[in-house]
Amino acid sequence: MPSPALYPPGLAFDGHHYQVVLVHIPNFEYSAATLELEIFSSKTNNWRRHTPDNLSLPFHPPADVFSDLATAPIFSNGAIHWEICGRLLVYNVQAVYFALINQPTEWCWQSATTYKRCFWESDGRVHYSYTDSQGVHTWILLNEFDLAYYSKINIIDCKEEFPWKLADSIHYQTLKENNPDIFKQGKMWETHYPSPFAYNEASQTMYMQLPGIVVSYNTKTRVLHLV
């Protein structure tokens, strides 16, 4: 049996076989931490342990609070994606390839208990939504074809190794002004209350939890509706 993991398990499925992937940090220290994975394959019906080469985090937050900070991973384009200490851990199942990518916002375990994050997929790309003291923001994780295109037209400098593009950003003040009736439904407003948790690609709608209510947010019209 695998060891208990602090990160939510990742699930990869190709229509015939699946893998369950657990991510560990063997040594709990505040210095650089090496990542270790335990992988279950339905092909072999066994667990195996894998330590990616040259893959480590700059620090590790306290274990007693870490499980509360975890963002649910997502399987997209043949890879599982986790948010880990301000980094995006990508595990390509078929190629057995691992990568750590900087997130589009600075991460701190002390503030991460306040602001909420989630991954979702749209148009075949991973999206990352999070809230901060200003509003709700969504970034797109670019693929190699996107990077080549945006670099060519001088929108993104690939040399910065920042494969993200801002897709949507709206301030709380704008949401309040556009949707006064919605905000009257909830309790006293605080900036850490909004919690994005799902997205419907067909209707281009994000779902968020507010105090006492759940709302849908259309990313095109920027209108909120009670669910």
C-alpha positions in Angstrom: 0.0 0.0 0.0 1.2 3.6 -0.7 2.2 6.0 2.0 -0.2 8.7 3.1 0.1 11.8 0.8 -0.4 15.4 1.7 -1.4 16.3 -1.9 -4.7 15.3 -3.5 -4.2 12.2 -5.6 -4.0 12.6 -9.4 -6.0 10.4 -11.7 -5.0 9.7 -15.4 -7.3 7.8 -17.7 -6.9 7.0 -21.4 -10.1 5.2 -22.0 -8.7 1.7 -21.3 -6.2 2.0 -18.4 -5.7 4.4 -15.5 -3.0 5.6 -13.1 -3.4 7.0 -9.6 -0.5 9.2 -8.6 0.4 10.3 -5.1 2.9 13.1 -4.5 5.1 13.2 -1.4 7.9 15.2 0.1 10.0 12.7 2.1 11.9 15.2 4.2 9.9 17.9 5.9 12.3 20.8 6.0 12.0 24.5 5.3 14.9 24.2 2.8 14.7 22.7 -0.7 12.5 19.6 -0.7 12.8 16.7 -3.2 9.5 15.4 -4.7 8.7 11.7 -4.7 5.7 10.0 -6.4 3.9 6.7 -5.9 2.1 5.5 -9.0 -0.5 2.8 -9.3 -1.1 1.4 -12.8 -4.2 -0.6 -13.7 -2.0 -2.5 -16.3 0.3 -4.0 -13.6 -2.1 -3.7 -10.6 0.9 -2.6 -8.6 2.3 0.5 -7.0 5.8 1.8 -7.9 7.8 4.6 -6.4 9.5 7.2 -8.6 11.8 10.1 -7.7 12.1 12.5 -10.7 15.7 13.7 -11.3 16.6 17.3 -10.5 13.0 18.2 -9.4 12.8 20.0 -6.0 10.9 22.8 -4.4 12.6 25.8 -2.8 11.0 25.2 0.5 8.3 23.2 2.3 5.4 24.6 4.4 4.5 23.1 7.7 2.8 19.7 7.4 0.0 20.4 9.8 -1.5 23.1 7.6 -0.4 21.9 4.2 -3.3 19.6 3.5 -5.8 22.5 3.8 -4.0 24.5 1.1 -4.2 21.9 -1.6 -5.8 22.6 -4.9 -7.5 19.7 -6.7 -5.3 18.5 -9.5 -6.5 18.2 -13.1 -5.8 15.7 -15.9 -5.5 17.4 -19.3 -3.7 16.8 -22.5 -2.2 13.5 -21.2 -0.8 15.1 -18.1 -1.7 15.5 -14.4 -1.3 19.0 -13.1 -0.8 19.9 -9.4 -0.3 23.2 -7.6 2.6 22.8 -5.2 4.0 25.7 -3.2 3.6 28.2 -6.0 4.7 25.8 -8.7 2.8 23.8 -11.2 3.9 20.2 -11.2 3.2 18.5 -14.6 3.4 14.7 -15.0 3.0 13.5 -18.6 1.8 10.0 -18.2 2.7 8.6 -21.6 6.1 10.2 -21.9 6.9 9.8 -18.2 8.0 13.4 -18.2 8.0 15.8 -15.2 8.2 19.6 -15.1 7.9 22.4 -12.5 6.5 25.6 -13.8 6.1 28.9 -11.9 2.5 29.9 -11.2 1.3 33.3 -12.4 1.1 34.7 -8.8 3.4 34.7 -5.9 2.6 31.9 -3.4 2.9 32.0 0.3 1.5 29.3 2.6 0.5 31.9 5.2 -1.8 33.7 2.8 -2.9 30.6 0.9 -5.4 29.7 3.6 -7.3 32.9 2.8 -7.5 32.9 -1.0 -9.0 30.2 -3.1 -7.8 28.5 -6.3 -8.9 25.9 -8.8 -7.9 24.3 -12.1 -10.3 23.7 -15.0 -10.1 23.0 -18.7 -11.4 24.9 -21.7 -10.5 24.7 -25.4 -8.1 21.9 -24.6 -6.0 24.1 -22.3 -5.5 24.2 -18.5 -6.9 27.3 -16.8 -6.0 28.5 -13.3 -8.4 30.7 -11.4 -7.6 32.3 -8.1 -8.8 35.1 -5.9 -6.8 37.8 -4.1 -7.5 41.0 -2.3 -8.4 42.7 -5.5 -10.6 40.3 -7.4 -10.9 37.0 -9.4 -8.3 36.2 -12.0 -7.9 33.4 -14.6 -4.8 32.4 -16.5 -4.3 30.0 -19.4 -1.4 27.6 -19.4 0.0 27.9 -22.9 1.3 24.9 -25.0 4.3 24.9 -27.2 2.3 26.1 -30.2 0.9 29.0 -28.2 4.3 30.0 -27.0 5.7 30.0 -30.5 2.8 32.1 -31.8 2.8 34.7 -29.0 6.6 35.0 -29.0 6.5 35.7 -32.8 4.0 38.6 -32.3 5.9 39.9 -29.3 3.2 39.3 -26.7 5.2 36.9 -24.6 8.9 36.5 -24.1 9.5 32.8 -23.9 13.0 33.4 -22.5 11.2 34.4 -19.2 9.9 30.8 -19.0 6.5 32.0 -18.1 4.0 30.0 -20.2 0.9 31.7 -18.9 -1.5 34.2 -20.5 -4.1 36.3 -18.6 -7.6 35.2 -19.8 -9.9 37.1 -17.4 -9.5 39.5 -14.4 -12.3 41.3 -12.7 -12.2 43.4 -9.5 -14.6 42.9 -6.7 -15.7 46.5 -6.9 -16.8 46.0 -10.5 -18.7 42.8 -9.5 -20.5 44.7 -6.8 -21.5 47.6 -9.1 -22.7 45.2 -11.8 -24.5 42.8 -9.5 -25.8 44.8 -6.4 -28.7 42.4 -5.8 -26.4 39.4 -5.6 -24.2 40.8 -2.9 -27.2 41.7 -0.8 -28.0 38.0 -0.6 -24.9 37.1 1.3 -23.4 38.0 4.7 -21.0 40.8 5.4 -18.5 41.0 2.5 -14.9 40.1 2.9 -12.4 39.8 0.0 -11.4 36.2 1.0 -15.0 34.9 0.7 -15.2 34.2 -3.1 -14.2 30.6 -3.9 -14.1 29.5 -7.6 -14.7 25.8 -7.8 -16.0 24.8 -11.3 -16.3 25.8 -14.9 -18.8 25.0 -17.6 -17.0 25.3 -21.0 -20.2 25.2 -23.1 -21.7 28.3 -21.4 -18.4 29.9 -20.5 -19.5 30.0 -16.9 -17.5 29.9 -13.7 -19.1 28.8 -10.4 -18.1 30.5 -7.2 -19.2 30.1 -3.6 -20.0 33.2 -1.6 -21.2 33.3 2.0 -24.5 31.4 2.1 -24.9 31.3 -1.7 -23.5 29.8 -4.9 -23.3 32.0 -8.0 -22.5 31.5 -11.6 -20.2 34.1 -13.3 -20.3 34.4 -17.1 -16.8 35.3 -18.2 -18.1 37.0 -21.3 -20.9 39.2 -19.9 -19.4 39.4 -16.4 -22.9 38.9 -14.9 -23.6 36.9 -11.8 -26.6 34.7 -11.2 -27.8 32.8 -8.2 -27.6 29.0 -8.6 
